[in-house]
Amino acid sequence: MADHLQRVISTDGRFFGLACVTTDLVAEACRRHDTGPVAAVALGRALTANILLAALLKDKQQVMLKFEANGPLRKIVTEGFCTGEVRGYVANPHADVPLKNGIIDVAAGLGKAGFLTVTKDIGARQKYEGTVQLYTSEIGEDVAFYLTKSEQTPSAIGVGVQVDKSGTIISAGGFLAQSLPPADEVLIASLETQIQKLGSITRFIQQGKTPHDILEVLFDKIPHRTLLTQPLRYQCSCSEEKMKQALFSLDKDDLINLKSEKPDGVEVRCDFCAKAYLFDKSALQSIINSMEGTVQ
């Protein structure tokens, strides 16, 4: 089953829901970053949550999530686009913590003292940024806390990643449901009951269930219709030109030293996708010349 997202809305327009399967793209991200089990689950949850938030945007808009805390993972950064692309990385992909009741302890890996920063690029001159303290460090709950506290939008979010002992991704996905004001407490209670009925999102997906199946469970008591089905993929927007600009940010003397110390060239690696770009001595000299405004 290819990764995809589906959106539904209640017939009265007061509830809407999103669900996605992200197994393949999470596996791709973890392969690129060579993650261990703890980092795989944490990064996979963050990527899935980012996809759900990005699906709330329009046109070419995008949203970035940054989790920073005092645990061994240190930092998780993901960036998602409304068109279904997502990318991300974890600062320490080989961090490890003891299991908690036989389950990977993402909260301990990330750490309890820290912040979630959400940055939205909606095409305006200035980006919108909101920051909240981590609520539980379980990723999904922190994103729901952010939506409630910073955007005053109570939301139910579930994200999950199932891995084997080696860290290989077995299943991944999630859902998001929101009620537009004024809140209908009866329907909200119904939705909460259905979330409990759904159970483990990863087990549900592992059984071959689709985003449509997830939403049919969640909205079982709420008349609704499908708005959108969208493919998802792990895709980075890095390029040789962007990596070149990173070298331009260095001092000229530093580039001269690099050119001298690295006769085979300098490798610049993208944080988001781990792709390496090699700039040989000729390319470095060209950048140095540009800084000097001369040609040698």
C-alpha positions in Angstrom: 0.0 0.0 0.0 1.6 3.3 -1.1 1.8 6.1 1.4 -1.1 8.5 1.2 -3.3 10.8 3.1 -7.1 11.2 3.1 -9.3 14.0 4.4 -13.0 14.0 5.3 -15.4 16.6 6.6 -18.7 16.1 8.5 -21.8 16.9 6.5 -22.6 19.8 8.8 -19.1 21.2 8.2 -18.2 21.3 11.9 -15.8 18.3 12.1 -12.9 17.3 9.8 -10.4 14.6 9.9 -7.1 13.5 8.3 -5.5 10.1 8.3 -2.3 8.9 6.6 -0.1 5.9 6.2 3.6 6.8 6.2 5.4 3.5 6.4 7.5 3.8 3.2 8.5 7.5 3.7 9.5 6.9 7.3 11.5 3.8 6.2 13.3 6.0 3.6 14.1 8.7 6.2 15.5 6.1 8.6 17.5 4.5 5.9 19.1 7.8 4.8 20.0 8.7 8.4 20.9 5.2 9.6 18.7 5.5 12.7 18.6 3.1 15.6 15.2 2.0 17.0 14.7 5.0 19.4 15.5 7.6 16.7 13.5 5.7 14.1 10.3 5.8 16.2 10.8 9.5 17.3 11.7 10.7 13.8 8.9 8.7 12.2 6.3 10.2 14.6 7.6 13.7 13.9 7.4 13.2 10.1 3.9 11.8 10.4 2.7 14.7 12.6 4.3 17.2 10.2 2.4 15.7 7.3 -0.9 16.1 9.1 -0.2 19.7 9.9 1.0 20.5 6.4 -2.2 19.0 5.0 -4.0 21.9 6.8 -2.2 24.4 4.6 -2.8 25.6 1.1 -1.0 26.1 -2.2 2.8 26.1 -1.7 2.7 26.6 2.0 4.9 24.6 4.4 5.4 24.0 8.1 8.5 23.0 10.1 8.5 21.3 13.5 11.5 21.5 15.8 11.7 19.5 19.0 14.6 20.4 21.2 15.1 18.9 24.7 17.7 17.5 27.1 17.5 13.8 26.1 20.0 11.9 24.1 18.2 12.5 20.8 18.8 16.2 21.4 16.9 17.6 18.5 14.4 16.5 15.8 13.6 18.7 12.8 11.0 18.0 10.1 9.6 20.1 7.3 6.4 19.3 5.5 4.7 20.7 2.4 1.0 20.9 1.6 1.7 19.0 -1.6 2.6 15.8 0.4 6.4 16.0 0.6 8.2 15.8 3.9 11.8 15.6 5.1 13.6 15.6 8.4 16.4 14.5 10.6 17.4 13.7 14.2 20.5 15.1 15.8 21.7 11.8 17.3 20.3 8.9 15.2 22.0 6.3 17.4 20.8 7.5 20.7 19.5 4.7 23.0 17.4 4.5 26.1 16.0 1.5 28.1 12.6 0.1 27.1 9.6 1.2 29.2 7.3 -1.7 29.9 8.7 -3.4 26.8 8.1 -0.4 24.6 10.5 2.1 23.1 10.5 5.2 25.3 10.4 8.2 23.0 9.8 10.6 25.8 13.0 9.5 27.5 14.9 9.7 24.2 13.8 13.2 23.5 13.9 14.4 27.1 11.2 16.1 29.3 12.8 19.6 29.5 12.5 21.3 26.1 10.5 23.0 23.5 8.5 22.5 20.4 8.7 25.3 17.8 6.3 25.3 14.9 7.2 27.6 12.0 4.7 28.2 9.2 5.6 29.6 5.8 2.3 30.7 4.3 3.8 32.9 1.6 3.7 36.1 3.7 6.7 38.4 4.0 7.3 37.1 7.6 7.0 33.5 8.8 4.6 32.6 11.6 6.4 31.0 14.6 5.0 29.6 17.8 6.8 27.9 20.7 5.5 25.8 23.6 7.2 23.8 26.3 7.1 20.1 25.7 4.0 18.6 27.2 4.8 14.8 27.4 7.6 14.5 24.8 5.6 11.8 23.0 5.5 13.9 19.8 1.8 13.5 18.9 0.6 14.8 22.3 3.0 17.7 22.1 1.7 18.7 18.7 -1.9 18.5 20.0 -0.9 20.6 23.0 0.6 23.2 20.6 -2.6 23.4 18.6 -4.7 23.9 21.7 -2.4 26.4 23.4 -0.9 28.4 20.6 -3.7 28.2 17.9 -6.7 27.7 20.2 -7.7 24.7 18.1 -8.5 21.6 20.2 -7.4 18.6 18.3 -7.1 14.9 18.7 -3.8 13.5 17.2 -2.5 10.0 17.0 0.9 9.1 15.4 2.7 5.8 15.6 5.7 3.9 14.3 6.3 0.2 14.7 9.8 -1.2 14.4 11.5 -4.5 14.9 14.5 -5.0 17.1 16.9 -3.8 14.5 15.0 -0.6 13.9 13.4 -1.6 10.6 10.1 0.1 10.0 7.1 -2.3 10.1 4.3 0.3 9.9 3.7 4.0 10.4 0.9 6.4 10.2 -1.5 8.7 12.1 -4.6 10.8 12.3 -5.8 14.2 13.2 -9.4 15.3 14.0 -10.6 18.8 14.8 -13.9 20.4 15.7 -14.7 23.9 14.5 -16.4 26.2 17.0 -18.9 26.1 18.5 -17.9 22.7 19.9 -20.5 19.9 19.8 -19.8 18.1 23.1 -21.8 15.0 22.1 -20.0 14.5 18.9 -16.6 15.1 20.6 -17.4 12.4 23.1 -18.4 10.1 20.2 -15.1 10.8 18.5 -13.1 10.1 21.8 -14.9 6.8 22.1 -14.0 5.9 18.5 -10.4 6.8 19.1 -10.3 4.3 21.9 -12.0 1.7 19.7 -9.3 2.3 17.0 -6.6 1.2 19.4 -3.0 1.0 18.2 -2.7 2.9 14.9 0.4 0.9 13.9 -1.3 -2.4 14.6 -4.3 -1.2 12.5 -2.0 -0.3 9.6 0.0 -3.5 9.9 -3.3 -5.4 9.3 -3.4 -3.7 5.9 -5.9 -1.0 6.9 -5.9 2.3 4.9 -6.4 6.0 5.8 -10.0 5.5 4.6 -10.4 2.6 7.1 -9.0 4.7 9.9 -11.4 7.6 9.2 -14.4 5.3 8.9 -13.7 4.1 12.4 -13.2 7.6 13.8 -16.2 9.1 12.1 -18.4 6.1 12.4 -21.1 8.1 14.3 -20.5 11.3 12.4 -22.0 11.7 8.8 -19.2 12.7 6.6 -17.8 12.9 3.0 -14.3 12.5 1.5 -12.6 15.7 0.4 -9.1 14.6 -0.7 -6.8 11.7 -1.2 -3.2 12.7 -1.6 0.1 10.7 -2.2 2.9 11.2 0.2 6.7 10.9 -0.2 10.0 11.6 1.5 11.6 14.3 -0.6 14.3 16.9 0.0 14.7 20.2 -1.6 18.4 20.4 -1.3 20.6 21.1 -4.3 24.2 21.8 -5.3 23.4 25.5 -5.5 22.0 25.6 -1.9 25.0 23.7 -0.6 27.3 26.2 -2.4 25.5 29.0 -0.6 26.4 27.3 2.7 30.1 27.6 1.7 29.6 31.3 0.9 28.5 31.7 4.5 32.1 30.8 5.6 34.9 33.4 6.0 37.2 33.7 3.0 40.2 32.6 5.1 38.4 29.5 6.3 37.7 28.6 2.6 41.4 29.1 1.7 42.4 26.8 4.6 39.9 24.2 3.6 41.2 24.3 0.0 44.7 23.7 1.3 43.8 21.0 3.9 41.4 19.1 1.6 43.2 18.4 -1.7 40.4 16.1 -2.9 37.7 18.7 -2.2 35.2 19.5 0.5 32.1 17.5 1.1 28.9 19.3 2.2 26.2 17.0 3.5 22.5 17.9 3.7 21.1 17.5 7.2 17.6 16.6 6.0 18.4 13.8 3.5 22.1 13.0 4.2 23.0 13.5 0.5 26.6 14.6 0.0 27.8 17.3 -2.4 31.5 17.4 -3.3 33.2 20.7 -4.2 36.6 20.2 -5.6 39.6 22.7 -5.4 38.5 24.4 -8.6 35.0 25.0 -7.2 36.4 26.3 -3.9 38.7 28.6 -5.8 35.8 30.0 -7.8 33.9 30.7 -4.6 37.0 32.4 -3.1 37.4 34.5 -6.3 33.7 35.6 -6.0 34.3 36.8 -2.5 37.4 38.7 -3.6 35.7 40.1 -6.7 38.7 38.9 -8.8 39.4 36.1 -11.2 42.8 34.4 -11.0 
